[in-house]
């Protein structure tokens, strides 16, 4: 079920913000801005009421017991501290224990967790945890790299900076050799 945001309430709030910064919301270029912002928020936060685990419920019995990796999954999200975008790439790997999922399902999981007010650290853990819980692999590793506009456009203003986070579960966490192998593969 997709969340139904209160579009009218957002429109009123954005009009108030425009007035508060000294703008005229009736100016030609701003007349439709409150509606545009409301529709943008509806799209950017569509993951709030969705359960990403549902994508992993369709999985298949498979005897494959080597690492499965999906790299360079593009995503965008909104920093919950400033409501500014951050975007980057997620890399997801798992070590099957008799079950595999369609790779598009991994990308869908990343997207749905990303489409809510978020911090990168939580996003990384949520993706790893839902894969571990739902398909019960021997191990999961998630690495996310992203650029945060709350750091590049405002505040410290450091364009080009890249934040990296990782979450490892199961054998990828408990076996140093396996963790080293997966991290080498994810960072190629």
N, C-alpha and C positions, 0 to 999 in steps of 0.2 A: 504494500500500500504506500503510495507516494504521499508525503506530507503536504497538507494544504496550508500554506502560510497565509497569514492575514494580510492580503495585498493592500487593502484599504488602510490598515493601520500603518504599514510601512510607508505608503504614499504620504500620509499625514506627517510621519516622523521625518521623512526626507525633506518635505517642504519646510518643516521647522528648522532643520539643519541648515538649509539654504538661507533662510532668514537670519539664523544665528551667526552665520559667517559674513553677513552683510550683502547677500545677493537678493535679487528679486526673482522669486519663483515664477512670476508671470512673464519674465523676459523670454523672448522667442526661443532662444537656445535651451532654456531650462524648463519650459512648460511641460514637456513629457518626461523630464528626467526622473521625477519621483516614481512614475509608473515603470520606467525602464529599470530603475534600481530594484523595485519590488519584484519584478519578473526575474531579474538577475539573481536575487536572493533565493527565489523559489527554485531556480535551477541549481545554484551552487550548494544549496543545503538539502537537496532531494534525498540524500542518504540518511537523514536523521531518523526516519521511521522505517527504514528497510533493514532486513536481517541478512547480511552478506553470507551467512552460513548456508542459506538455502541454495546458493550456487554450487556448493560442494557436496550437497546431498546426493546428487547424481554422480556416482563414481562407479568404477568398473574393477572387477576382479582381474588382477594381472600379476604374473609371477616376476615381473621386472623388479630387480632389487638394486639398481644403480641410481645415482643422483639424477633428479629431474630439475631443470633450471629454466625459468622464464626470466630473461633479462630485459632491461630497458623498457619497462612498462611506463609510458608517460602518464602523469597525473597532475591535477591541480587541486588545491585545497585553500581553505581560508584559516589563517592564524586566529585562534580564538582570543588572543590578547589585544589585537588591534583591528580585527576584521579586515586584514589585508591579505592578498593572495601569497601563497607559496606554491612553487611547482618544481617538478623534477622528474626523476625516474626511480622506479622501484624494481628491485631484483628479488625474485622469490625462488627458493629451492626447497625440495623435500626429498626424503629418502623413503620410497614406498615400503609398506609392510603388507603387501597383498592387495592394495587398492590404489588406483590412479584416477585422476580427474582430467577432464578436458582442459587444455591450457588456457582457453579463453575464460574459464571460470576463475582462474587465479587473477586475471586482469580485472574481472568484474568485482571481485572481493576488494582489491585495492581501490577501485573507483568509488565503491559505495562507502567505504570507511573514510575516504578522502572528502566526500561530499557532505561534510558536517563541520561545524566549528571544531578546529583540531589543533593539536600540537604534533610535530613530527615524531617525537618519541612515542607518544601514545599510538599514533597511526602504525608505526613499525611493529609495536607489540601486538596490537589488535589483529593485524594480518597474520602474524606468526601464530598467535594463540588460536584463532578460529580454524586454521588449517590443521594444527596439532589436535585440536579437540574433535573436529568433524571427520577427518579421514584417518586419524590415528597412525601417521607415518612413524618411522623410526627416528626421524629428525626433520626439523624445519629451520631454515635460515632466511631472514629477510634483511636486505640492506636497502636503505633509501637515501638518496642524495637529492638535495633540493636547494633552491635559491629562495630566500624569504624577502619579500618586498618591504616588510616591516623593518628590515635591517639595511636594505639597499637603497630605498627611496627616502627614508626618514631616519631620525635618531642618529646612529653612528655613520650612516651613509657609506657603506662599503660594498659597492657593486662588484660583482664577480666572486663574492664569497660563496662558499658552498658548504652546507651542513650535511653531515653524514651520520646516520644512525644504523644500528644493527640489532637484531633480535635473533638469538639462536636457541633452539629447543631440542630436547632429546639427545641423540648421539652427536649431533653437531655441537652441542654444548659440553657433553660429558667426555668425549673422546678428542683429545687435543689434535691428533693426526687428522681425523675426519674434519674437525673444525678448520684446520689449516688448509686442507684441500678445498673445502667449500668456499672459504674466503678468497683463496687464490683464484678460483673459477669466477666468483662474483665480481672481482675487481679487475678482470682482464679488460 
